[in-house]
Amino acid sequence: MANSSNTNNTNNAIYSTMVRAGRTTYFVDVREAKNGNKYISISENKIDADEKRQRTTVRVFGESIDQFRQAVDEAAAAVAQ
């Protein structure tokens, strides 16, 4: 299930979408750094076997977004095969 918004919300994202997959929730946000550059923040929140919450975040800045997108597209195509 995905929810998206292109307005500011409580986490100060310019754009945010959420995907729930079992005990894991993914957030894909567009944010603006202090210097004005936009970047993508991808966070994984999950509940482990001990019922502890874990969060991992990857940030992809503007100059790398096209390469990152290509890598994700290629990986998704490989999974679909």
N, CA, C and O atoms as a printed pandas DataFrame, in Angstrom:
     atom_number atom_name residue_name chain_id  residue_number  x_coord  y_coord  z_coord
0              1         N          MET        A               1    0.844   -1.169    0.000
1              2        CA          MET        A               1    0.000    0.000    0.000
2              3         C          MET        A               1    0.887    1.228    0.000
3              4         O          MET        A               1    1.806    1.318    0.814
4              5         N          ALA        A               2    0.640    2.171   -0.882
5              6        CA          ALA        A               2    1.466    3.370   -0.964
6              7         C          ALA        A               2    0.596    4.595   -0.750
7              8         O          ALA        A               2   -0.516    4.687   -1.270
8              9         N          ASN        A               3    1.113    5.521    0.012
9             10        CA          ASN        A               3    0.472    6.812    0.214
10            11         C          ASN        A               3    1.451    7.866   -0.247
11            12         O          ASN        A               3    2.649    7.738    0.007
12            13         N          SER        A               4    0.982    8.909   -0.919
13            14        CA          SER        A               4    1.903    9.938   -1.358
14            15         C          SER        A               4    1.300   11.311   -1.175
15            16         O          SER        A               4    0.083   11.483   -1.095
16            17         N          SER        A               5    2.189   12.277   -1.112
17            18        CA          SER        A               5    1.779   13.660   -0.943
18            19         C          SER        A               5    2.851   14.541   -1.540
19            20         O          SER        A               5    4.039   14.246   -1.403
20            21         N          ASN        A               6    2.461   15.612   -2.196
21            22        CA          ASN        A               6    3.449   16.535   -2.710
22            23         C          ASN        A               6    3.422   17.853   -1.949
23            24         O          ASN        A               6    3.866   18.880   -2.462
24            25         N          THR        A               7    2.915   17.824   -0.755
25            26        CA          THR        A               7    2.907   19.016    0.080
26            27         C          THR        A               7    3.755   18.775    1.313
27            28         O          THR        A               7    4.067   17.632    1.648
28            29         N          ASN        A               8    4.125   19.843    1.982
29            30        CA          ASN        A               8    4.912   19.694    3.208
30            31         C          ASN        A               8    4.093   18.955    4.246
31            32         O          ASN        A               8    2.878   19.133    4.337
32            33         N          ASN        A               9    4.775   18.114    5.040
33            34        CA          ASN        A               9    4.101   17.376    6.087
34            35         C          ASN        A               9    4.924   17.467    7.353
35            36         O          ASN        A               9    5.828   18.297    7.441
36            37         N          THR        A              10    4.632   16.636    8.328
37            38        CA          THR        A              10    5.278   16.759    9.629
38            39         C          THR        A              10    6.766   16.464    9.591
39            40         O          THR        A              10    7.477   16.881   10.504
40            41         N          ASN        A              11    7.278   15.763    8.576
41            42        CA          ASN        A              11    8.708   15.494    8.531
42            43         C          ASN        A              11    9.451   16.472    7.619
43            44         O          ASN        A              11   10.604   16.226    7.263
44            45         N          ASN        A              12    8.820   17.556    7.246
45            46        CA          ASN        A              12    9.418   18.627    6.439
46            47         C          ASN        A              12    9.882   18.163    5.066
47            48         O          ASN        A              12   10.821   18.737    4.513
48            49         N          ALA        A              13    9.265   17.164    4.516
49            50        CA          ALA        A              13    9.601   16.701    3.179
50            51         C          ALA        A              13    8.828   17.517    2.154
51            52         O          ALA        A              13    7.696   17.932    2.403
52            53         N          ILE        A              14    9.440   17.740    1.012
53            54        CA          ILE        A              14    8.774   18.414   -0.107
54            55         C          ILE        A              14    7.775   17.453   -0.743
55            56         O          ILE        A              14    6.691   17.855   -1.166
56            57         N          TYR        A              15    8.155   16.186   -0.803
57            58        CA          TYR        A              15    7.307   15.116   -1.330
58            59         C          TYR        A              15    7.572   13.886   -0.477
59            60         O          TYR        A              15    8.704   13.664   -0.047
60            61         N          SER        A              16    6.546   13.088   -0.228
61            62        CA          SER        A              16    6.731   11.885    0.568
62            63         C          SER        A              16    5.774   10.803    0.108
63            64         O          SER        A              16    4.615   11.077   -0.202
64            65         N          THR        A              17    6.263    9.575    0.066
65            66        CA          THR        A              17    5.413    8.425   -0.204
66            67         C          THR        A              17    5.818    7.296    0.736
67            68         O          THR        A              17    6.970    7.218    1.161
68            69         N          MET        A              18    4.886    6.440    1.051
69            70        CA          MET        A              18    5.122    5.372    2.014
70            71         C          MET        A              18    4.640    4.055    1.408
71            72         O          MET        A              18    3.598    4.002    0.756
72            73         N          VAL        A              19    5.421    2.987    1.637
73            74        CA          VAL        A              19    5.055    1.650    1.180
74            75         C          VAL        A              19    5.155    0.719    2.381
75            76         O          VAL        A              19    6.196    0.647    3.034
76            77         N          ARG        A              20    4.071    0.009    2.667
77            78        CA          ARG        A              20    4.077   -0.975    3.759
78            79         C          ARG        A              20    4.220   -2.366    3.174
79            80         O          ARG        A              20    3.537   -2.737    2.219
80            81         N          ALA        A              21    5.134   -3.133    3.778
81            82        CA          ALA        A              21    5.377   -4.504    3.327
82            83         C          ALA        A              21    5.576   -5.364    4.564
83            84         O          ALA        A              21    6.701   -5.524    5.037
84            85         N          GLY        A              22    4.498   -5.916    5.085
85            86        CA          GLY        A              22    4.577   -6.735    6.294
86            87         C          GLY        A              22    5.010   -5.903    7.489
87            88         O          GLY        A              22    4.376   -4.903    7.824
88            89         N          ARG        A              23    6.103   -6.325    8.132
89            90        CA          ARG        A              23    6.606   -5.622    9.316
90            91         C          ARG        A              23    7.586   -4.512    8.959
91            92         O          ARG        A              23    8.246   -3.952    9.834
92            93         N          THR        A              24    7.677   -4.194    7.663
93            94        CA          THR        A              24    8.600   -3.170    7.185
94            95         C          THR        A              24    7.818   -2.062    6.498
95            96         O          THR        A              24    6.868   -2.321    5.759
96            97         N          THR        A              25    8.229   -0.825    6.751
97            98        CA          THR        A              25    7.649    0.340    6.086
98            99         C          THR        A              25    8.776    1.117    5.423
99           100         O          THR        A              25    9.803    1.393    6.043
100          101         N          TYR        A              26    8.576    1.465    4.159
101          102        CA          TYR        A              26    9.559    2.254    3.417
102          103         C          TYR        A              26    9.003    3.659    3.213
103          104         O          TYR        A              26    7.822    3.830    2.912
104          105         N          PHE        A              27    9.855    4.655    3.377
105          106        CA          PHE        A              27    9.507    6.042    3.101
106          107         C          PHE        A              27   10.457    6.556    2.037
107          108         O          PHE        A              27   11.672    6.386    2.148
108          109         N          VAL        A              28    9.909    7.185    1.008
109          110        CA          VAL        A              28   10.720    7.834   -0.021
110          111         C          VAL        A              28   10.322    9.303    0.012
111          112         O          VAL        A              28    9.187    9.663   -0.303
112          113         N          ASP        A              29   11.278   10.142    0.400
113          114        CA          ASP        A              29   11.014   11.570    0.568
114          115         C          ASP        A              29   11.941   12.394   -0.311
115          116         O          ASP        A              29   13.075   11.998   -0.580
116          117         N          VAL        A              30   11.451   13.537   -0.753
117          118        CA          VAL        A              30   12.305   14.556   -1.371
118          119         C          VAL        A              30   12.441   15.654   -0.336
119          120         O          VAL        A              30   11.452   16.169    0.185
120          121         N          ARG        A              31   13.689   16.003   -0.048
121          122        CA          ARG        A              31   13.983   17.024    0.959
122          123         C          ARG        A              31   14.903   18.075    0.360
123          124         O          ARG        A              31   15.469   17.887   -0.717
124          125         N          GLU        A              32   15.042   19.176    1.071
125          126        CA          GLU        A              32   15.941   20.235    0.643
126          127         C          GLU        A              32   16.998   20.452    1.719
127          128         O          GLU        A              32   16.676   20.672    2.886
128          129         N          ALA        A              33   18.262   20.388    1.311
129          130        CA          ALA        A              33   19.370   20.610    2.232
130          131         C          ALA        A              33   19.466   22.098    2.571
131          132         O          ALA        A              33   18.848   22.937    1.914
132          133         N          LYS        A              34   20.242   22.410    3.596
133          134        CA          LYS        A              34   20.410   23.807    4.011
134          135         C          LYS        A              34   20.946   24.683    2.886
135          136         O          LYS        A              34   20.647   25.876    2.835
136          137         N          ASN        A              35   21.739   24.099    1.978
137          138        CA          ASN        A              35   22.295   24.877    0.867
138          139         C          ASN        A              35   21.318   25.025   -0.296
139          140         O          ASN        A              35   21.656   25.626   -1.316
140          141         N          GLY        A              36   20.102   24.477   -0.148
141          142        CA          GLY        A              36   19.076   24.613   -1.167
142          143         C          GLY        A              36   19.012   23.472   -2.158
143          144         O          GLY        A              36   18.075   23.414   -2.955
144          145         N          ASN        A              37   19.971   22.563   -2.139
145          146        CA          ASN        A              37   19.963   21.413   -3.043
146          147         C          ASN        A              37   18.950   20.381   -2.576
147          148         O          ASN        A              37   18.825   20.112   -1.382
148          149         N          LYS        A              38   18.231   19.808   -3.529
149          150        CA          LYS        A              38   17.248   18.779   -3.199
150          151         C          LYS        A              38   17.904   17.413   -3.256
151          152         O          LYS        A              38   18.852   17.194   -4.010
152          153         N          TYR        A              39   17.385   16.495   -2.448
153          154        CA          TYR        A              39   17.885   15.127   -2.433
154          155         C          TYR        A              39   16.756   14.176   -2.083
155          156         O          TYR        A              39   15.717   14.584   -1.564
156          157         N          ILE        A              40   16.978   12.890   -2.378
157          158        CA          ILE        A              40   16.015   11.851   -2.051
158          159         C          ILE        A              40   16.497   11.137   -0.798
159          160         O          ILE        A              40   17.671   10.786   -0.681
160          161         N          SER        A              41   15.581   10.926    0.132
161          162        CA          SER        A              41   15.859   10.193    1.355
162          163         C          SER        A              41   14.981    8.946    1.347
163          164         O          SER        A              41   13.755    9.044    1.309
164          165         N          ILE        A              42   15.618    7.762    1.382
165          166        CA          ILE        A              42   14.898    6.492    1.380
166          167         C          ILE        A              42   15.135    5.835    2.728
167          168         O          ILE        A              42   16.273    5.525    3.080
168          169         N          SER        A              43   14.066    5.622    3.482
169          170        CA          SER        A              43   14.182    5.054    4.828
170          171         C          SER        A              43   13.421    3.740    4.908
171          172         O          SER        A              43   12.335    3.589    4.348
172          173         N          GLU        A              44   14.024    2.797    5.621
173          174        CA          GLU        A              44   13.387    1.520    5.903
174          175         C          GLU        A              44   13.184    1.437    7.407
175          176         O          GLU        A              44   14.148    1.496    8.170
176          177         N          ASN        A              45   11.945    1.301    7.833
177          178        CA          ASN        A              45   11.620    1.092    9.248
178          179         C          ASN        A              45   11.101   -0.321    9.381
179          180         O          ASN        A              45   10.183   -0.723    8.667
180          181         N          LYS        A              46   11.688   -1.081   10.299
181          182        CA          LYS        A              46   11.205   -2.446   10.475
182          183         C          LYS        A              46   11.249   -2.830   11.945
183          184         O          LYS        A              46   11.983   -2.254   12.747
184          185         N          ILE        A              47   10.436   -3.823   12.262
185          186        CA          ILE        A              47   10.391   -4.371   13.612
186          187         C          ILE        A              47   11.097   -5.721   13.542
187          188         O          ILE        A              47   10.683   -6.608   12.795
188          189         N          ASP        A              48   12.166   -5.870   14.325
189          190        CA          ASP        A              48   12.943   -7.107   14.273
190          191         C          ASP        A              48   12.304   -8.198   15.128
191          192         O          ASP        A              48   11.235   -8.001   15.705
192          193         N          ALA        A              49   12.961   -9.334   15.201
193          194        CA          ALA        A              49   12.428  -10.494   15.928
194          195         C          ALA        A              49   12.235  -10.218   17.412
195          196         O          ALA        A              49   11.399  -10.858   18.050
196          197         N          ASP        A              50   12.992   -9.276   17.976
197          198        CA          ASP        A              50   12.871   -8.907   19.393
198          199         C          ASP        A              50   11.877   -7.778   19.617
199          200         O          ASP        A              50   11.820   -7.202   20.704
200          201         N          GLU        A              51   11.087   -7.459   18.580
201          202        CA          GLU        A              51   10.090   -6.384   18.627
202          203         C          GLU        A              51   10.723   -5.000   18.793
203          204         O          GLU        A              51   10.065   -4.071   19.261
204          205         N          LYS        A              52   11.992   -4.862   18.414
205          206        CA          LYS        A              52   12.669   -3.562   18.450
206          207         C          LYS        A              52   12.558   -2.924   17.075
207          208         O          LYS        A              52   12.663   -3.596   16.050
208          209         N          ARG        A              53   12.345   -1.616   17.074
209          210        CA          ARG        A              53   12.259   -0.882   15.812
210          211         C          ARG        A              53   13.656   -0.510   15.330
211          212         O          ARG        A              53   14.499   -0.054   16.103
212          213         N          GLN        A              54   13.880   -0.712   14.047
213          214        CA          GLN        A              54   15.146   -0.349   13.428
214          215         C          GLN        A              54   14.867    0.549   12.240
215          216         O          GLN        A              54   13.881    0.365   11.526
216          217         N          ARG        A              55   15.751    1.534   12.030
217          218        CA          ARG        A              55   15.585    2.461   10.912
218          219         C          ARG        A              55   16.915    2.604   10.193
219          220         O          ARG        A              55   17.955    2.824   10.814
220          221         N          THR        A              56   16.865    2.477    8.880
221          222        CA          THR        A              56   18.028    2.673    8.032
222          223         C          THR        A              56   17.652    3.696    6.964
223          224         O          THR        A              56   16.574    3.611    6.376
224          225         N          THR        A              57   18.535    4.660    6.709
225          226        CA          THR        A              57   18.241    5.711    5.730
226          227         C          THR        A              57   19.392    5.847    4.750
227          228         O          THR        A              57   20.562    5.811    5.129
228          229         N          VAL        A              58   19.036    6.005    3.483
229          230        CA          VAL        A              58   19.992    6.284    2.414
230          231         C          VAL        A              58   19.604    7.622    1.807
231          232         O          VAL        A              58   18.430    7.871    1.533
232          233         N          ARG        A              59   20.590    8.481    1.600
233          234        CA          ARG        A              59   20.347    9.777    0.960
234          235         C          ARG        A              59   21.045    9.803   -0.391
235          236         O          ARG        A              59   22.221    9.458   -0.503
236          237         N          VAL        A              60   20.304   10.216   -1.419
237          238        CA          VAL        A              60   20.857   10.297   -2.767
238          239         C          VAL        A              60   20.739   11.752   -3.208
239          240         O          VAL        A              60   19.639   12.294   -3.314
240          241         N          PHE        A              61   21.879   12.372   -3.462
241          242        CA          PHE        A              61   21.894   13.785   -3.826
242          243         C          PHE        A              61   21.783   13.959   -5.334
243          244         O          PHE        A              61   22.056   13.038   -6.104
244          245         N          GLY        A              62   21.383   15.143   -5.735
245          246        CA          GLY        A              62   21.030   15.477   -7.111
246          247         C          GLY        A              62   21.956   14.961   -8.179
247          248         O          GLY        A              62   21.494   14.431   -9.190
248          249         N          GLU        A              63   23.260   15.101   -7.983
249          250        CA          GLU        A              63   24.208   14.708   -9.025
250          251         C          GLU        A              63   24.248   13.198   -9.253
251          252         O          GLU        A              63   24.769   12.746  -10.272
252          253         N          SER        A              64   23.708   12.415   -8.325
253          254        CA          SER        A              64   23.740   10.949   -8.433
254          255         C          SER        A              64   22.378   10.332   -8.710
255          256         O          SER        A              64   22.285    9.118   -8.890
256          257         N          ILE        A              65   21.338   11.122   -8.748
257          258        CA          ILE        A              65   19.983   10.572   -8.845
258          259         C          ILE        A              65   19.759    9.783  -10.128
259          260         O          ILE        A              65   19.148    8.715  -10.084
260          261         N          ASP        A              66   20.233   10.276  -11.266
261          262        CA          ASP        A              66   20.023    9.546  -12.521
262          263         C          ASP        A              66   20.723    8.194  -12.504
263          264         O          ASP        A              66   20.155    7.200  -12.955
264          265         N          GLN        A              67   21.949    8.144  -11.991
265          266        CA          GLN        A              67   22.676    6.877  -11.910
266          267         C          GLN        A              67   21.990    5.931  -10.923
267          268         O          GLN        A              67   21.895    4.731  -11.179
268          269         N          PHE        A              68   21.519    6.461   -9.812
269          270        CA          PHE        A              68   20.827    5.648   -8.818
270          271         C          PHE        A              68   19.543    5.071   -9.406
271          272         O          PHE        A              68   19.246    3.891   -9.221
272          273         N          ARG        A              69   18.788    5.901  -10.110
273          274        CA          ARG        A              69   17.548    5.444  -10.737
274          275         C          ARG        A              69   17.826    4.328  -11.735
275          276         O          ARG        A              69   17.100    3.334  -11.768
276          277         N          GLN        A              70   18.867    4.480  -12.548
277          278        CA          GLN        A              70   19.211    3.459  -13.525
278          279         C          GLN        A              70   19.561    2.147  -12.826
279          280         O          GLN        A              70   19.134    1.079  -13.264
280          281         N          ALA        A              71   20.329    2.221  -11.751
281          282        CA          ALA        A              71   20.709    1.014  -11.013
282          283         C          ALA        A              71   19.479    0.319  -10.425
283          284         O          ALA        A              71   19.382   -0.907  -10.475
284          285         N          VAL        A              72   18.542    1.088   -9.868
285          286        CA          VAL        A              72   17.321    0.512   -9.295
286          287         C          VAL        A              72   16.462   -0.111  -10.399
287          288         O          VAL        A              72   15.924   -1.205  -10.227
288          289         N          ASP        A              73   16.337    0.585  -11.527
289          290        CA          ASP        A              73   15.564    0.040  -12.654
290          291         C          ASP        A              73   16.155   -1.284  -13.137
291          292         O          ASP        A              73   15.419   -2.235  -13.398
292          293         N          GLU        A              74   17.481   -1.347  -13.255
293          294        CA          GLU        A              74   18.137   -2.574  -13.691
294          295         C          GLU        A              74   17.951   -3.697  -12.678
295          296         O          GLU        A              74   17.722   -4.846  -13.058
296          297         N          ALA        A              75   18.048   -3.377  -11.406
297          298        CA          ALA        A              75   17.850   -4.386  -10.358
298          299         C          ALA        A              75   16.414   -4.895  -10.377
299          300         O          ALA        A              75   16.185   -6.097  -10.241
300          301         N          ALA        A              76   15.433   -3.990  -10.546
301          302        CA          ALA        A              76   14.032   -4.397  -10.598
302          303         C          ALA        A              76   13.774   -5.292  -11.796
303          304         O          ALA        A              76   13.013   -6.255  -11.695
304          305         N          ALA        A              77   14.395   -4.989  -12.930
305          306        CA          ALA        A              77   14.243   -5.826  -14.119
306          307         C          ALA        A              77   14.824   -7.218  -13.881
307          308         O          ALA        A              77   14.259   -8.217  -14.326
308          309         N          ALA        A              78   15.949   -7.278  -13.180
309          310        CA          ALA        A              78   16.562   -8.569  -12.879
310          311         C          ALA        A              78   15.678   -9.393  -11.955
311          312         O          ALA        A              78   15.599  -10.612  -12.106
312          313         N          VAL        A              79   15.014   -8.750  -11.002
313          314        CA          VAL        A              79   14.113   -9.456  -10.092
314          315         C          VAL        A              79   12.905   -9.998  -10.868
315          316         O          VAL        A              79   12.416  -11.087  -10.571
316          317         N          ALA        A              80   12.434   -9.251  -11.845
317          318        CA          ALA        A              80   11.247   -9.638  -12.602
318          319         C          ALA        A              80   11.496  -10.819  -13.543
319          320         O          ALA        A              80   10.547  -11.450  -14.008
320          321         N          GLN        A              81   12.761  -11.120  -13.824
321          322        CA          GLN        A              81   13.078  -12.206  -14.762
322          323         C          GLN        A              81   12.834  -13.564  -14.148
323          324         O          GLN        A              81   13.051  -14.585  -14.802
